[in-house]
Amino acid sequence: MAVYQRETRVGAPLSEVWDFHSNVSGLQALTPDFLNLRVDSVTGPDGEFDPDVLEVGAAISLSMQPFGVGPRQSWTSVIVEREYGDGTAVFRDTMEDGPFDRWVHTHRFFADGGETIVSDNVEYRLPGGSLGNAASPVAIVGFEPMFRFRHRKTKEQFEG
């Protein structure tokens, strides 16, 4: 399985950065326009539509059409872990339905004085068996611009 990682220091307290990443509006703000993201529905663990916070069990159904080319790709992510503790926070989402054979995205946040270290770790497997496995390292070509954008936007959100 392939892994992608990116880390950024943000000039804002952990609590503020965590709150921003805890709802679907944060996801929308951090997704580059070229992906043509559409959030089709967000359901909380209790079945509530459009919950304020993405708790464990929340499901986000979305679709993307990168660069407006080809059919829209549907995707359902489910929050499977969410913890906020003494100087650290984490949430993890898994793809339940979508274009990858496997997608596990772990978002970690670490307080460092008045700043926060934001870390993304994605474990993924492309479809196509051994051919998909061989091509997995090339997927970084698509991930890198998206995550670079996400981290830059997070810094802009808090640092101006």
C-alpha positions as CSV (number, residue, x, y, z in Angstrom):
1,M,0.0,0.0,0.0
2,A,1.2,3.5,-0.9
3,V,1.5,6.3,1.6
4,Y,1.4,10.1,1.1
5,Q,2.4,12.5,3.9
6,R,2.5,16.3,4.3
7,E,3.1,18.5,7.3
8,T,2.8,22.3,7.8
9,R,3.2,24.7,10.7
10,V,0.3,27.1,11.2
11,G,0.5,30.3,13.2
12,A,-2.7,29.7,15.3
13,P,-3.7,27.8,18.4
14,L,-4.6,24.1,18.2
15,S,-8.2,24.8,19.3
16,E,-8.9,27.2,16.4
17,V,-7.2,25.0,13.7
18,W,-9.1,21.9,15.1
19,D,-12.5,23.7,15.0
20,F,-11.9,24.8,11.4
21,H,-11.2,21.2,10.3
22,S,-14.1,19.7,12.3
23,N,-16.9,20.6,9.8
24,V,-17.7,20.2,6.2
25,S,-17.3,24.0,5.5
26,G,-13.6,23.5,6.3
27,L,-13.4,20.7,3.7
28,Q,-15.0,22.9,1.1
29,A,-12.7,25.8,1.9
30,L,-9.6,23.6,1.6
31,T,-10.5,21.9,-1.7
32,P,-9.0,23.4,-4.8
33,D,-11.5,24.7,-7.4
34,F,-9.9,22.5,-10.1
35,L,-11.4,19.5,-8.4
36,N,-15.0,20.8,-8.9
37,L,-16.1,19.4,-5.5
38,R,-19.8,19.0,-4.8
39,V,-20.9,17.9,-1.3
40,D,-24.0,15.9,-2.0
41,S,-24.9,15.1,1.6
42,V,-23.5,15.0,5.1
43,T,-25.1,12.7,7.7
44,G,-24.2,12.6,11.4
45,P,-23.9,9.3,13.3
46,D,-27.4,9.7,14.6
47,G,-28.8,10.3,11.1
48,E,-29.0,14.0,11.4
49,F,-28.5,15.9,8.1
50,D,-25.8,18.6,8.0
51,P,-24.4,18.2,11.5
52,D,-22.3,21.1,12.9
53,V,-19.4,18.9,13.7
54,L,-18.1,15.8,11.9
55,E,-18.2,13.2,14.7
56,V,-17.3,9.5,14.5
57,G,-19.8,7.9,12.3
58,A,-20.5,11.0,10.2
59,A,-20.7,10.2,6.4
60,I,-19.9,12.7,3.7
61,S,-21.1,11.9,0.2
62,L,-19.4,14.0,-2.4
63,S,-18.3,14.0,-6.0
64,M,-15.5,15.5,-7.9
65,Q,-14.8,16.2,-11.6
66,P,-11.1,17.2,-11.8
67,F,-10.6,20.0,-14.3
68,G,-14.2,19.4,-15.6
69,V,-13.0,16.3,-17.5
70,G,-14.8,13.0,-17.6
71,P,-17.6,11.8,-15.5
72,R,-18.0,13.0,-11.9
73,Q,-16.4,10.6,-9.4
74,S,-18.6,9.8,-6.4
75,W,-17.0,9.3,-3.0
76,T,-18.3,8.6,0.5
77,S,-16.0,9.2,3.4
78,V,-16.9,8.1,7.0
79,I,-15.2,9.5,10.1
80,V,-13.9,6.5,12.0
81,E,-11.9,8.3,14.7
82,R,-12.0,11.7,16.3
83,E,-10.0,12.6,19.5
84,Y,-9.0,15.9,21.0
85,G,-6.7,15.8,23.9
86,D,-3.9,17.6,25.8
87,G,-2.0,19.3,23.0
88,T,-3.0,16.8,20.2
89,A,-5.9,16.0,18.1
90,V,-6.7,13.5,15.4
91,F,-9.4,12.5,13.1
92,R,-9.5,9.7,10.5
93,D,-11.8,9.2,7.6
94,T,-12.0,6.1,5.3
95,M,-13.4,5.9,1.9
96,E,-16.4,3.6,1.9
97,D,-17.3,4.0,-1.7
98,G,-15.2,5.7,-4.4
99,P,-12.4,5.5,-7.0
100,F,-9.7,3.9,-4.8
101,D,-9.5,0.3,-3.6
102,R,-8.4,1.7,-0.2
103,W,-8.2,5.3,1.2
104,V,-7.5,6.1,4.8
105,H,-6.8,9.7,5.6
106,T,-5.4,10.6,9.0
107,H,-5.4,14.2,10.0
108,R,-3.2,15.0,13.0
109,F,-2.8,18.3,14.9
110,F,-0.1,19.1,17.4
111,A,0.1,22.2,19.6
112,D,3.5,23.9,19.6
113,G,3.3,26.9,21.8
114,G,0.7,29.2,20.1
115,E,1.1,27.4,16.8
116,T,-0.2,24.1,15.4
117,I,1.5,21.5,13.3
118,V,-0.9,20.0,10.8
119,S,-0.1,16.6,9.4
120,D,-1.9,14.6,6.8
121,N,-1.2,10.9,6.2
122,V,-3.0,9.0,3.4
123,E,-2.7,5.3,2.9
124,Y,-4.2,4.3,-0.4
125,R,-4.4,1.6,-3.0
126,L,-5.4,2.3,-6.6
127,P,-7.8,-0.1,-8.3
128,G,-6.4,-2.6,-10.9
129,G,-4.6,-5.2,-8.7
130,S,-0.9,-5.5,-9.4
131,L,-1.0,-2.9,-12.2
132,G,-2.7,-0.4,-9.8
133,N,-0.1,-1.2,-7.1
134,A,2.7,-0.5,-9.6
135,A,1.1,2.8,-10.6
136,S,0.4,4.0,-7.0
137,P,3.6,6.1,-6.6
138,V,2.5,8.1,-9.7
139,A,-0.7,9.1,-7.9
140,I,1.4,11.6,-5.9
141,V,1.3,13.7,-9.0
142,G,-2.4,14.3,-8.3
143,F,-2.1,14.4,-4.5
144,E,0.7,16.9,-4.2
145,P,-1.1,19.9,-5.7
146,M,-4.2,19.2,-3.8
147,F,-2.5,18.8,-0.4
148,R,-0.1,21.7,-1.1
149,F,-3.2,23.8,-1.7
150,R,-5.0,22.5,1.5
151,H,-2.0,23.4,3.7
152,R,-1.4,26.8,2.1
153,K,-5.1,27.6,2.5
154,T,-5.0,26.5,6.1
155,K,-2.1,28.9,6.8
156,E,-3.9,31.7,4.9
157,Q,-7.1,31.1,7.0
158,F,-5.2,31.8,10.2
159,E,-2.2,33.9,9.2
160,G,-3.8,36.2,6.6
